């Protein structure tokens, strides 16, 4: 999809108040304090270390930094990460 078509689709979805994660493939990110992160609509892992995990998503990479990070569950739909989360960066 071209840039202009993608922008038009985003404008329509926004004006109709539809969920962007569902219609545009954007990730949905949920936190449980600073100990757990759930990421749905991902496109895989780029880096997996105990102090940093980088997840690929459609519009950006999601960089999670912390201590004792562990992927508790991984599926095509969702990633569940546990540990002490210090920061989340959208790259």
Gaussian input, Z-matrix of N, CA and C with variables (Angstrom, degrees):
# hf/3-21g

backbone

0 1
 N
 C     1     B1
 C     2     B2     1     A1
 N     3     B3     2     A2     1     D1
 C     4     B4     3     A3     2     D2
 C     5     B5     4     A4     3     D3
 N     6     B6     5     A5     4     D4
 C     7     B7     6     A6     5     D5
 C     8     B8     7     A7     6     D6
 N     9     B9     8     A8     7     D7
 C    10    B10     9     A9     8     D8
 C    11    B11    10    A10     9     D9
 N    12    B12    11    A11    10    D10
 C    13    B13    12    A12    11    D11
 C    14    B14    13    A13    12    D12
 N    15    B15    14    A14    13    D13
 C    16    B16    15    A15    14    D14
 C    17    B17    16    A16    15    D15
 N    18    B18    17    A17    16    D16
 C    19    B19    18    A18    17    D17
 C    20    B20    19    A19    18    D18
 N    21    B21    20    A20    19    D19
 C    22    B22    21    A21    20    D20
 C    23    B23    22    A22    21    D21
 N    24    B24    23    A23    22    D22
 C    25    B25    24    A24    23    D23
 C    26    B26    25    A25    24    D24
 N    27    B27    26    A26    25    D25
 C    28    B28    27    A27    26    D26
 C    29    B29    28    A28    27    D27
 N    30    B30    29    A29    28    D28
 C    31    B31    30    A30    29    D29
 C    32    B32    31    A31    30    D30
 N    33    B33    32    A32    31    D31
 C    34    B34    33    A33    32    D32
 C    35    B35    34    A34    33    D33
 N    36    B36    35    A35    34    D34
 C    37    B37    36    A36    35    D35
 C    38    B38    37    A37    36    D36
 N    39    B39    38    A38    37    D37
 C    40    B40    39    A39    38    D38
 C    41    B41    40    A40    39    D39
 N    42    B42    41    A41    40    D40
 C    43    B43    42    A42    41    D41
 C    44    B44    43    A43    42    D42
 N    45    B45    44    A44    43    D43
 C    46    B46    45    A45    44    D44
 C    47    B47    46    A46    45    D45
 N    48    B48    47    A47    46    D46
 C    49    B49    48    A48    47    D47
 C    50    B50    49    A49    48    D48
 N    51    B51    50    A50    49    D49
 C    52    B52    51    A51    50    D50
 C    53    B53    52    A52    51    D51
 N    54    B54    53    A53    52    D52
 C    55    B55    54    A54    53    D53
 C    56    B56    55    A55    54    D54
 N    57    B57    56    A56    55    D55
 C    58    B58    57    A57    56    D56
 C    59    B59    58    A58    57    D57
 N    60    B60    59    A59    58    D58
 C    61    B61    60    A60    59    D59
 C    62    B62    61    A61    60    D60
 N    63    B63    62    A62    61    D61
 C    64    B64    63    A63    62    D62
 C    65    B65    64    A64    63    D63
 N    66    B66    65    A65    64    D64
 C    67    B67    66    A66    65    D65
 C    68    B68    67    A67    66    D66
 N    69    B69    68    A68    67    D67
 C    70    B70    69    A69    68    D68
 C    71    B71    70    A70    69    D69
 N    72    B72    71    A71    70    D70
 C    73    B73    72    A72    71    D71
 C    74    B74    73    A73    72    D72
 N    75    B75    74    A74    73    D73
 C    76    B76    75    A75    74    D74
 C    77    B77    76    A76    75    D75
 N    78    B78    77    A77    76    D76
 C    79    B79    78    A78    77    D77
 C    80    B80    79    A79    78    D78
 N    81    B81    80    A80    79    D79
 C    82    B82    81    A81    80    D80
 C    83    B83    82    A82    81    D81
 N    84    B84    83    A83    82    D82
 C    85    B85    84    A84    83    D83
 C    86    B86    85    A85    84    D84
 N    87    B87    86    A86    85    D85
 C    88    B88    87    A87    86    D86
 C    89    B89    88    A88    87    D87
 N    90    B90    89    A89    88    D88
 C    91    B91    90    A90    89    D89
 C    92    B92    91    A91    90    D90
 N    93    B93    92    A92    91    D91
 C    94    B94    93    A93    92    D92
 C    95    B95    94    A94    93    D93
 N    96    B96    95    A95    94    D94
 C    97    B97    96    A96    95    D95
 C    98    B98    97    A97    96    D96
 N    99    B99    98    A98    97    D97
 C   100   B100    99    A99    98    D98
 C   101   B101   100   A100    99    D99
 N   102   B102   101   A101   100   D100
 C   103   B103   102   A102   101   D101
 C   104   B104   103   A103   102   D102
 N   105   B105   104   A104   103   D103
 C   106   B106   105   A105   104   D104
 C   107   B107   106   A106   105   D105
 N   108   B108   107   A107   106   D106
 C   109   B109   108   A108   107   D107
 C   110   B110   109   A109   108   D108
 N   111   B111   110   A110   109   D109
 C   112   B112   111   A111   110   D110
 C   113   B113   112   A112   111   D111
 N   114   B114   113   A113   112   D112
 C   115   B115   114   A114   113   D113
 C   116   B116   115   A115   114   D114
 N   117   B117   116   A116   115   D115
 C   118   B118   117   A117   116   D116
 C   119   B119   118   A118   117   D117
 N   120   B120   119   A119   118   D118
 C   121   B121   120   A120   119   D119
 C   122   B122   121   A121   120   D120
 N   123   B123   122   A122   121   D121
 C   124   B124   123   A123   122   D122
 C   125   B125   124   A124   123   D123
 N   126   B126   125   A125   124   D124
 C   127   B127   126   A126   125   D125
 C   128   B128   127   A127   126   D126
 N   129   B129   128   A128   127   D127
 C   130   B130   129   A129   128   D128
 C   131   B131   130   A130   129   D129
 N   132   B132   131   A131   130   D130
 C   133   B133   132   A132   131   D131
 C   134   B134   133   A133   132   D132
 N   135   B135   134   A134   133   D133
 C   136   B136   135   A135   134   D134
 C   137   B137   136   A136   135   D135
 N   138   B138   137   A137   136   D136
 C   139   B139   138   A138   137   D137
 C   140   B140   139   A139   138   D138
 N   141   B141   140   A140   139   D139
 C   142   B142   141   A141   140   D140
 C   143   B143   142   A142   141   D141
 N   144   B144   143   A143   142   D142
 C   145   B145   144   A144   143   D143
 C   146   B146   145   A145   144   D144
 N   147   B147   146   A146   145   D145
 C   148   B148   147   A147   146   D146
 C   149   B149   148   A148   147   D147
 N   150   B150   149   A149   148   D148
 C   151   B151   150   A150   149   D149
 C   152   B152   151   A151   150   D150
 N   153   B153   152   A152   151   D151
 C   154   B154   153   A153   152   D152
 C   155   B155   154   A154   153   D153
 N   156   B156   155   A155   154   D154
 C   157   B157   156   A156   155   D155
 C   158   B158   157   A157   156   D156
 N   159   B159   158   A158   157   D157
 C   160   B160   159   A159   158   D158
 C   161   B161   160   A160   159   D159
 N   162   B162   161   A161   160   D160
 C   163   B163   162   A162   161   D161
 C   164   B164   163   A163   162   D162
 N   165   B165   164   A164   163   D163
 C   166   B166   165   A165   164   D164
 C   167   B167   166   A166   165   D165
 N   168   B168   167   A167   166   D166
 C   169   B169   168   A168   167   D167
 C   170   B170   169   A169   168   D168
 N   171   B171   170   A170   169   D169
 C   172   B172   171   A171   170   D170
 C   173   B173   172   A172   171   D171
 N   174   B174   173   A173   172   D172
 C   175   B175   174   A174   173   D173
 C   176   B176   175   A175   174   D174
 N   177   B177   176   A176   175   D175
 C   178   B178   177   A177   176   D176
 C   179   B179   178   A178   177   D177
 N   180   B180   179   A179   178   D178
 C   181   B181   180   A180   179   D179
 C   182   B182   181   A181   180   D180
 N   183   B183   182   A182   181   D181
 C   184   B184   183   A183   182   D182
 C   185   B185   184   A184   183   D183
 N   186   B186   185   A185   184   D184
 C   187   B187   186   A186   185   D185
 C   188   B188   187   A187   186   D186
 N   189   B189   188   A188   187   D187
 C   190   B190   189   A189   188   D188
 C   191   B191   190   A190   189   D189
 N   192   B192   191   A191   190   D190
 C   193   B193   192   A192   191   D191
 C   194   B194   193   A193   192   D192
 N   195   B195   194   A194   193   D193
 C   196   B196   195   A195   194   D194
 C   197   B197   196   A196   195   D195
 N   198   B198   197   A197   196   D196
 C   199   B199   198   A198   197   D197
 C   200   B200   199   A199   198   D198
 N   201   B201   200   A200   199   D199
 C   202   B202   201   A201   200   D200
 C   203   B203   202   A202   201   D201
 N   204   B204   203   A203   202   D202
 C   205   B205   204   A204   203   D203
 C   206   B206   205   A205   204   D204
 N   207   B207   206   A206   205   D205
 C   208   B208   207   A207   206   D206
 C   209   B209   208   A208   207   D207
 N   210   B210   209   A209   208   D208
 C   211   B211   210   A210   209   D209
 C   212   B212   211   A211   210   D210
 N   213   B213   212   A212   211   D211
 C   214   B214   213   A213   212   D212
 C   215   B215   214   A214   213   D213
 N   216   B216   215   A215   214   D214
 C   217   B217   216   A216   215   D215
 C   218   B218   217   A217   216   D216
 N   219   B219   218   A218   217   D217
 C   220   B220   219   A219   218   D218
 C   221   B221   220   A220   219   D219
 N   222   B222   221   A221   220   D220
 C   223   B223   222   A222   221   D221
 C   224   B224   223   A223   222   D222
 N   225   B225   224   A224   223   D223
 C   226   B226   225   A225   224   D224
 C   227   B227   226   A226   225   D225
 N   228   B228   227   A227   226   D226
 C   229   B229   228   A228   227   D227
 C   230   B230   229   A229   228   D228
 N   231   B231   230   A230   229   D229
 C   232   B232   231   A231   230   D230
 C   233   B233   232   A232   231   D231
 N   234   B234   233   A233   232   D232
 C   235   B235   234   A234   233   D233
 C   236   B236   235   A235   234   D234
 N   237   B237   236   A236   235   D235
 C   238   B238   237   A237   236   D236
 C   239   B239   238   A238   237   D237
 N   240   B240   239   A239   238   D238
 C   241   B241   240   A240   239   D239
 C   242   B242   241   A241   240   D240
 N   243   B243   242   A242   241   D241
 C   244   B244   243   A243   242   D242
 C   245   B245   244   A244   243   D243
 N   246   B246   245   A245   244   D244
 C   247   B247   246   A246   245   D245
 C   248   B248   247   A247   246   D246
 N   249   B249   248   A248   247   D247
 C   250   B250   249   A249   248   D248
 C   251   B251   250   A250   249   D249
 N   252   B252   251   A251   250   D250
 C   253   B253   252   A252   251   D251
 C   254   B254   253   A253   252   D252
 N   255   B255   254   A254   253   D253
 C   256   B256   255   A255   254   D254
 C   257   B257   256   A256   255   D255
 N   258   B258   257   A257   256   D256
 C   259   B259   258   A258   257   D257
 C   260   B260   259   A259   258   D258
 N   261   B261   260   A260   259   D259
 C   262   B262   261   A261   260   D260
 C   263   B263   262   A262   261   D261
 N   264   B264   263   A263   262   D262
 C   265   B265   264   A264   263   D263
 C   266   B266   265   A265   264   D264
 N   267   B267   266   A266   265   D265
 C   268   B268   267   A267   266   D266
 C   269   B269   268   A268   267   D267
 N   270   B270   269   A269   268   D268
 C   271   B271   270   A270   269   D269
 C   272   B272   271   A271   270   D270

   B1=1.4526
   B2=1.5238
   B3=1.3318
   B4=1.4495
   B5=1.5248
   B6=1.3120
   B7=1.4676
   B8=1.5310
   B9=1.3163
   B10=1.4631
   B11=1.5342
   B12=1.3338
   B13=1.4658
   B14=1.5287
   B15=1.3225
   B16=1.4644
   B17=1.5210
   B18=1.3350
   B19=1.4634
   B20=1.5225
   B21=1.3384
   B22=1.4697
   B23=1.5223
   B24=1.3412
   B25=1.4648
   B26=1.5228
   B27=1.3292
   B28=1.4668
   B29=1.5197
   B30=1.3292
   B31=1.4679
   B32=1.5273
   B33=1.3194
   B34=1.4712
   B35=1.5308
   B36=1.3261
   B37=1.4680
   B38=1.5239
   B39=1.3291
   B40=1.4638
   B41=1.5262
   B42=1.3290
   B43=1.4668
   B44=1.5282
   B45=1.3345
   B46=1.4563
   B47=1.5227
   B48=1.3273
   B49=1.4666
   B50=1.5344
   B51=1.3337
   B52=1.4628
   B53=1.5228
   B54=1.3230
   B55=1.4691
   B56=1.5262
   B57=1.3384
   B58=1.4567
   B59=1.5266
   B60=1.3356
   B61=1.4587
   B62=1.5206
   B63=1.3049
   B64=1.4574
   B65=1.5294
   B66=1.3273
   B67=1.4550
   B68=1.5237
   B69=1.3232
   B70=1.4623
   B71=1.5313
   B72=1.3218
   B73=1.4605
   B74=1.5125
   B75=1.3319
   B76=1.4569
   B77=1.5197
   B78=1.3170
   B79=1.4622
   B80=1.5232
   B81=1.3039
   B82=1.4536
   B83=1.5257
   B84=1.3272
   B85=1.4634
   B86=1.5247
   B87=1.3353
   B88=1.4638
   B89=1.5216
   B90=1.3209
   B91=1.4549
   B92=1.5204
   B93=1.2879
   B94=1.4519
   B95=1.5316
   B96=1.3370
   B97=1.4652
   B98=1.5111
   B99=1.3413
   B100=1.4673
   B101=1.5248
   B102=1.3408
   B103=1.4680
   B104=1.5234
   B105=1.3404
   B106=1.4550
   B107=1.5290
   B108=1.3356
   B109=1.4635
   B110=1.5191
   B111=1.3329
   B112=1.4546
   B113=1.5271
   B114=1.3210
   B115=1.4595
   B116=1.5240
   B117=1.3245
   B118=1.4601
   B119=1.5274
   B120=1.3248
   B121=1.4691
   B122=1.5259
   B123=1.3102
   B124=1.4700
   B125=1.5177
   B126=1.3329
   B127=1.4674
   B128=1.5176
   B129=1.3280
   B130=1.4580
   B131=1.5102
   B132=1.3338
   B133=1.4660
   B134=1.5205
   B135=1.3204
   B136=1.4558
   B137=1.5255
   B138=1.3494
   B139=1.4700
   B140=1.5152
   B141=1.3367
   B142=1.4675
   B143=1.5184
   B144=1.3176
   B145=1.4600
   B146=1.5257
   B147=1.3263
   B148=1.4681
   B149=1.5242
   B150=1.3442
   B151=1.4681
   B152=1.5265
   B153=1.3501
   B154=1.4596
   B155=1.5309
   B156=1.3259
   B157=1.4574
   B158=1.5249
   B159=1.3336
   B160=1.4601
   B161=1.5277
   B162=1.3318
   B163=1.4539
   B164=1.5206
   B165=1.3251
   B166=1.4547
   B167=1.5245
   B168=1.3183
   B169=1.4556
   B170=1.5250
   B171=1.3187
   B172=1.4644
   B173=1.5315
   B174=1.3321
   B175=1.4670
   B176=1.5282
   B177=1.3332
   B178=1.4625
   B179=1.5239
   B180=1.3364
   B181=1.4568
   B182=1.5217
   B183=1.3122
   B184=1.4512
   B185=1.5282
   B186=1.3270
   B187=1.4672
   B188=1.5244
   B189=1.3344
   B190=1.4597
   B191=1.5189
   B192=1.3251
   B193=1.4657
   B194=1.5193
   B195=1.3312
   B196=1.4514
   B197=1.5142
   B198=1.3101
   B199=1.4676
   B200=1.5252
   B201=1.3209
   B202=1.4679
   B203=1.5225
   B204=1.3346
   B205=1.4612
   B206=1.5242
   B207=1.3183
   B208=1.4487
   B209=1.5230
   B210=1.3182
   B211=1.4595
   B212=1.5182
   B213=1.3108
   B214=1.4650
   B215=1.5230
   B216=1.3371
   B217=1.4639
   B218=1.5239
   B219=1.3262
   B220=1.4619
   B221=1.5239
   B222=1.3074
   B223=1.4606
   B224=1.5258
   B225=1.3051
   B226=1.4577
   B227=1.5241
   B228=1.3359
   B229=1.4577
   B230=1.5309
   B231=1.3309
   B232=1.4656
   B233=1.5240
   B234=1.3352
   B235=1.4640
   B236=1.5256
   B237=1.3305
   B238=1.4673
   B239=1.5274
   B240=1.3387
   B241=1.4645
   B242=1.5150
   B243=1.3411
   B244=1.4623
   B245=1.5214
   B246=1.3202
   B247=1.4622
   B248=1.5136
   B249=1.3264
   B250=1.4669
   B251=1.5236
   B252=1.3131
   B253=1.4571
   B254=1.5276
   B255=1.3306
   B256=1.4624
   B257=1.5292
   B258=1.3414
   B259=1.4595
   B260=1.5199
   B261=1.3256
   B262=1.4506
   B263=1.5298
   B264=1.3152
   B265=1.4669
   B266=1.5242
   B267=1.3327
   B268=1.4489
   B269=1.5308
   B270=1.3228
   B271=1.4671
   B272=1.5314
   A1=107.90
   A2=115.73
   A3=120.62
   A4=111.82
   A5=115.03
   A6=121.34
   A7=111.31
   A8=116.54
   A9=121.00
   A10=111.03
   A11=116.86
   A12=121.25
   A13=110.90
   A14=115.93
   A15=120.27
   A16=110.74
   A17=117.21
   A18=121.31
   A19=110.73
   A20=117.49
   A21=120.97
   A22=110.37
   A23=117.34
   A24=121.15
   A25=110.53
   A26=116.45
   A27=120.36
   A28=110.93
   A29=117.68
   A30=121.34
   A31=111.34
   A32=116.66
   A33=120.52
   A34=110.30
   A35=116.44
   A36=120.90
   A37=110.71
   A38=116.74
   A39=120.89
   A40=110.85
   A41=117.23
   A42=119.60
   A43=111.75
   A44=117.71
   A45=120.69
   A46=112.68
   A47=116.05
   A48=122.89
   A49=111.95
   A50=115.52
   A51=121.66
   A52=109.65
   A53=118.85
   A54=120.95
   A55=111.67
   A56=116.16
   A57=121.34
   A58=112.14
   A59=117.00
   A60=118.18
   A61=111.13
   A62=117.44
   A63=121.74
   A64=112.00
   A65=117.47
   A66=120.99
   A67=114.22
   A68=118.18
   A69=120.71
   A70=112.96
   A71=116.78
   A72=119.91
   A73=113.86
   A74=117.71
   A75=120.24
   A76=109.64
   A77=117.50
   A78=119.59
   A79=111.89
   A80=115.33
   A81=122.45
   A82=105.66
   A83=116.58
   A84=121.52
   A85=108.74
   A86=116.03
   A87=121.53
   A88=109.18
   A89=115.49
   A90=121.76
   A91=110.80
   A92=116.01
   A93=123.13
   A94=105.18
   A95=115.46
   A96=120.17
   A97=109.83
   A98=116.04
   A99=119.79
   A100=110.61
   A101=116.26
   A102=121.26
   A103=114.28
   A104=118.33
   A105=120.59
   A106=110.64
   A107=115.71
   A108=122.41
   A109=107.58
   A110=115.65
   A111=122.56
   A112=107.41
   A113=116.70
   A114=121.02
   A115=108.08
   A116=116.38
   A117=119.91
   A118=108.66
   A119=116.61
   A120=123.41
   A121=111.71
   A122=116.56
   A123=120.45
   A124=109.59
   A125=115.32
   A126=121.01
   A127=111.79
   A128=116.57
   A129=120.57
   A130=113.26
   A131=114.38
   A132=121.86
   A133=110.56
   A134=115.57
   A135=121.35
   A136=109.51
   A137=116.46
   A138=122.55
   A139=108.58
   A140=115.51
   A141=120.47
   A142=108.72
   A143=115.54
   A144=123.47
   A145=107.97
   A146=117.34
   A147=119.98
   A148=112.67
   A149=117.68
   A150=120.45
   A151=113.32
   A152=116.78
   A153=119.25
   A154=109.76
   A155=115.08
   A156=121.75
   A157=106.97
   A158=115.98
   A159=120.81
   A160=107.58
   A161=115.16
   A162=122.95
   A163=108.59
   A164=116.06
   A165=121.07
   A166=109.47
   A167=116.33
   A168=122.13
   A169=107.07
   A170=117.08
   A171=119.84
   A172=113.12
   A173=119.44
   A174=116.62
   A175=115.36
   A176=118.93
   A177=120.01
   A178=110.18
   A179=114.51
   A180=121.34
   A181=107.71
   A182=116.54
   A183=122.73
   A184=107.86
   A185=116.80
   A186=122.32
   A187=108.72
   A188=116.65
   A189=122.82
   A190=107.76
   A191=116.13
   A192=121.29
   A193=109.20
   A194=115.53
   A195=119.54
   A196=111.49
   A197=114.99
   A198=121.97
   A199=108.59
   A200=115.99
   A201=122.21
   A202=112.38
   A203=116.51
   A204=120.24
   A205=109.51
   A206=115.44
   A207=122.46
   A208=108.77
   A209=115.88
   A210=119.00
   A211=107.26
   A212=115.35
   A213=122.93
   A214=111.07
   A215=116.34
   A216=121.01
   A217=108.39
   A218=115.44
   A219=121.35
   A220=108.20
   A221=115.92
   A222=120.57
   A223=107.89
   A224=115.44
   A225=120.85
   A226=111.27
   A227=116.80
   A228=121.12
   A229=113.71
   A230=118.11
   A231=119.73
   A232=112.47
   A233=114.57
   A234=122.41
   A235=107.28
   A236=116.17
   A237=122.21
   A238=107.10
   A239=116.27
   A240=122.76
   A241=109.25
   A242=115.66
   A243=122.08
   A244=109.11
   A245=115.54
   A246=122.23
   A247=109.58
   A248=115.38
   A249=121.17
   A250=107.21
   A251=117.03
   A252=122.15
   A253=108.47
   A254=115.09
   A255=121.48
   A256=111.84
   A257=116.29
   A258=118.91
   A259=111.05
   A260=114.17
   A261=122.70
   A262=106.16
   A263=115.62
   A264=120.42
   A265=109.27
   A266=115.53
   A267=121.63
   A268=107.12
   A269=116.60
   A270=121.87
   A271=110.94
   D1=132.61
   D2=-179.76
   D3=-70.37
   D4=163.81
   D5=-178.05
   D6=-59.85
   D7=-41.60
   D8=-178.87
   D9=-67.22
   D10=-42.06
   D11=178.58
   D12=-66.42
   D13=-40.06
   D14=178.85
   D15=-63.50
   D16=-41.50
   D17=178.12
   D18=-65.08
   D19=-40.18
   D20=178.53
   D21=-64.64
   D22=-43.03
   D23=178.56
   D24=-62.67
   D25=-41.99
   D26=178.94
   D27=-63.50
   D28=-40.43
   D29=178.82
   D30=-64.02
   D31=-42.10
   D32=179.64
   D33=-65.31
   D34=-46.50
   D35=-179.19
   D36=-62.30
   D37=-40.66
   D38=178.54
   D39=-66.91
   D40=-44.18
   D41=-177.84
   D42=-67.22
   D43=-29.84
   D44=177.16
   D45=-86.36
   D46=0.43
   D47=178.99
   D48=58.32
   D49=41.57
   D50=177.25
   D51=-91.87
   D52=153.24
   D53=-179.04
   D54=-69.11
   D55=119.83
   D56=-177.28
   D57=-66.75
   D58=-32.53
   D59=-179.77
   D60=-63.37
   D61=-35.32
   D62=-178.37
   D63=-77.35
   D64=-45.95
   D65=-172.91
   D66=-88.55
   D67=-28.23
   D68=-178.46
   D69=-108.20
   D70=-3.78
   D71=178.91
   D72=79.34
   D73=15.51
   D74=178.64
   D75=-69.91
   D76=150.95
   D77=179.70
   D78=-72.90
   D79=152.95
   D80=172.66
   D81=-113.74
   D82=122.44
   D83=-174.24
   D84=-118.93
   D85=126.12
   D86=179.71
   D87=-124.83
   D88=142.54
   D89=179.02
   D90=-117.13
   D91=147.01
   D92=169.33
   D93=-119.27
   D94=87.56
   D95=-173.21
   D96=62.79
   D97=-143.36
   D98=175.48
   D99=-108.39
   D100=23.90
   D101=-177.04
   D102=-111.94
   D103=-17.55
   D104=-178.06
   D105=-144.49
   D106=144.32
   D107=174.27
   D108=-134.04
   D109=134.91
   D110=173.60
   D111=-115.83
   D112=127.71
   D113=178.73
   D114=-124.49
   D115=118.13
   D116=174.96
   D117=-109.80
   D118=163.83
   D119=-175.19
   D120=61.95
   D121=44.82
   D122=177.50
   D123=-94.62
   D124=170.33
   D125=178.19
   D126=-122.13
   D127=16.31
   D128=176.05
   D129=119.73
   D130=179.59
   D131=-179.46
   D132=-102.23
   D133=143.28
   D134=174.04
   D135=-105.75
   D136=-44.22
   D137=179.92
   D138=-135.80
   D139=135.62
   D140=175.77
   D141=-135.33
   D142=103.76
   D143=177.45
   D144=-133.68
   D145=165.80
   D146=-178.21
   D147=-70.72
   D148=-15.77
   D149=179.77
   D150=-114.16
   D151=-6.54
   D152=179.94
   D153=-156.76
   D154=134.31
   D155=174.11
   D156=-129.89
   D157=129.57
   D158=177.42
   D159=-116.60
   D160=123.65
   D161=-177.11
   D162=-112.05
   D163=134.04
   D164=176.86
   D165=-84.80
   D166=133.57
   D167=173.58
   D168=-132.19
   D169=174.36
   D170=-175.48
   D171=-60.97
   D172=-54.90
   D173=-175.36
   D174=-89.90
   D175=-12.96
   D176=-175.28
   D177=-162.56
   D178=175.77
   D179=170.66
   D180=-102.37
   D181=141.80
   D182=-179.48
   D183=-107.93
   D184=114.87
   D185=-177.89
   D186=-104.75
   D187=118.48
   D188=-179.87
   D189=-111.17
   D190=121.30
   D191=179.80
   D192=-113.17
   D193=145.07
   D194=179.82
   D195=177.74
   D196=-154.13
   D197=-179.41
   D198=-131.48
   D199=140.72
   D200=179.46
   D201=55.13
   D202=40.94
   D203=179.79
   D204=-72.64
   D205=136.85
   D206=-176.67
   D207=-142.69
   D208=132.85
   D209=174.24
   D210=-82.42
   D211=107.89
   D212=-177.86
   D213=-74.81
   D214=-38.57
   D215=179.12
   D216=-148.46
   D217=143.76
   D218=-179.80
   D219=-140.97
   D220=125.13
   D221=175.02
   D222=-141.86
   D223=177.09
   D224=178.46
   D225=-62.79
   D226=-28.06
   D227=-176.53
   D228=-94.16
   D229=-32.89
   D230=-169.07
   D231=-148.61
   D232=149.77
   D233=171.67
   D234=-121.37
   D235=131.54
   D236=178.01
   D237=-115.70
   D238=118.94
   D239=-177.09
   D240=-115.52
   D241=134.87
   D242=175.29
   D243=-119.51
   D244=156.50
   D245=178.31
   D246=142.88
   D247=-168.71
   D248=176.21
   D249=-95.72
   D250=107.28
   D251=-174.04
   D252=-93.07
   D253=121.89
   D254=-179.59
   D255=-96.08
   D256=-38.70
   D257=-177.89
   D258=-156.08
   D259=156.29
   D260=174.33
   D261=-130.90
   D262=127.72
   D263=-175.71
   D264=-125.58
   D265=137.65
   D266=176.54
   D267=-100.02
   D268=112.19
   D269=-175.22
   D270=-105.82

